[in-house]
Amino acid sequence: MAAINSMASQRFVGLPYYNSMPAKSKPFLTLPISSYIRIADITVAGFRNRLLTAAAVALTDDINVLPVQSEDSTDQQVGVAPLGREEESNLELQSGSSTSQIGGFAFESGAGVGGGGGVGFSLSSSSSASLMEVEERDKMVDRAINASIVLAAGTFAITKLLTIDMDYWHGWTIYEIVRYAPQHNWTAYEEALKTNPVLAKMMISGVVYSIGDWIAQCYAGKPLFEFDRARMFRSGLTGFALHGSLSHYYYEFCEFLFPFQDWWVVPAKVAFDQTIWTATWNSIYYVVLGFLRFESPANIFIELKATFWPMLTAGWKLWPFAHLITYGVIPVEQRLLWVDCVELIWVMILSTYSNEKSEARHSEAKPELSEESQSAIPKVVLLVSF
């Protein structure tokens, strides 16, 4: 650099008309070349750092502003420097500044280590508050959708039951409509069993399994209209597609297997039901729900193996007493209706066993995802000097 300055001075001294000019009138080119390089560096650095500052403000909301602790003219610019958690804590300890927070802003003041005065402020991120607002809004939307589903289904069912005799209402009183509605609905159900028994039983099982899963969710602590619609739909779909049709053919097969009328037939049917049939249906229900939740076959098999015996023994506390009526009193074509009435309680147990481990895995995965997303947010420090 000294050689360059001497060369420049010799070049300028060699000009007679230039040396004869007064000192105040000499152009700025008489400065050493190092000064021009310094000016260019400062100008470019300032422009570059201003661009980086604008980009940092646009890309992140988590911005910390700290005073510059250097007296160098190049450092006395606006710059952006990424810092980790340890570096931020070290800067806070070294600066010895006091911090006060008002709303979403934290203001810092104090003297730096190098003696340079400065004032900084940090903008704390409001992402947590925004996430809470989004979650609350989503819950309100879900509650509105669930309430609409329940209201629409209930209105449709009550309307169908009360308007069974709508074609014969001419001159009827309200008392007559309410009086004959149960009898005529039962007659319509028997006609459906004669014309299309499998479809009628599928419809009943689908409704029962949907309501049973809803009751199970409410019993587990969820509010009335904050139930999981997908879970209830999966249970209802399994009951509609499989339980109604399989039960129809099972009860016919059971009568074919035990065509006797002796007293021991009822206990034999109950024992067969609570071993072969219950084990088969519990496994089918569990596996189908697992596939509808898009779980891997390995997870489904492991969880089924762990819950097979508890589910089977849980049924022994309920079904033997109910099936004494099923096989001893109820006719074959009406058995599924009686069983579905008891299923409202049993589906609560089945749904709880088949969903609790899956929901536990999802609840454990959510905190991990939130921690990963928070750690992925970059930390940006904006340096300002005064």
Steps between C-alpha positions, in 0.01 A plus 500: 500500500792741578649430159169580333473830694856602404433418136185709503679794665786484252255494213320807624823686592628457147227730367618865506158656469367274777772592749447868439132478610402613852441224755129582533451488124665162444252231398416213733715263291797616708377262774689173537358206305443311828246766597302448179504125554379555856215725383394245237506216754287697745247593230467145365483350850226741601295428190549126537407498869188705437388240244571220746307683770193537278517132406532396864199708603295350218600138572458480876307655783755399763737801487734614775662843476825555688746794516832470313790483743772594249655843422608398151332709229428192291321329787294809571248394239171321498574129466343157545670216682341160584547394857413181681349466846840483675632809319184695583530411867872598496417836342234566760741415783780714353290805429371522855191672372164525665196373313139607531217341302180671398251298301687318225809730515801480732713814542866480607729778625847512650869552428700254296820330597711720282359816652297595193154622587207346322135424528340186356157343489382147420171395344371181665323257268119485521481162325372322813211744534420465132503121528262516794263722306511264201435196721209672672352597166538143373327368811209736448468388137513133605236555765274671249544216248442231761193676637362529149557128437330399826211741443447386142516128587272537799249708306497248215449202733222662702328620185511153343361339814217750546397521135460125444125550460518830311295355210215418741497816710178635356288586799744356757570675828846542648416238761416247232819576308718448810302193607527303176850609396693235705276216385518598134878553514539147633281372217716685248813347655356149469414566138858616435630178659287299258591694186870576565616364838875550447472869407263570789740342749795681345325834547420425862855388580651804327289739707566311824877488448514872418299596809698256715831655398361848567395392848846349554668828410271697730560249779876544450462870584440676170226766489173405336570673168881462489505136398732363233288475184750280319509252787122485522475456123750212508306321770167554324643384168632180660166431664310567179724308260590202719310458825148510357562258216730261690264486798208418272677195361653406836164466677370286217813283520463471877146365457628255243780390735268454799162388361393348831230620743641362824585713802878473446483662155483854639818470714674327209411784265616757756831319546553475123410867459737619771798301375503447124274778378605771747871436444448511124293818497722686748803424284320608181386826657847578636682421175255690279519811717878480492505491120249786485741700716775418244713319757760246401409128518785444747358755747150361458616145568705601806215699654244232418718242670526723808127576523346172378465336839387816689229564240381138513481487879330840513217358289448221749385755755210610279399264222429167676208658686375684191525188283286297734222724366642501147496121457223417745227753420566708187410350159779455248398783268476747793820408681724757337270786606520387861876448476548845348317655793754339734778591255463865600687402816732247335610736221621741768737229625607388152558855378699591810727195466555553128566876510673577829850389394476673165387825664777467758758476222359808328494699825866408562595594145346849517740644764797359307382666180444832675851490652652420161310784335609745767864392472481546123419875538824696436630746758593838348671785682486851360802715593442873537736770630421851606 
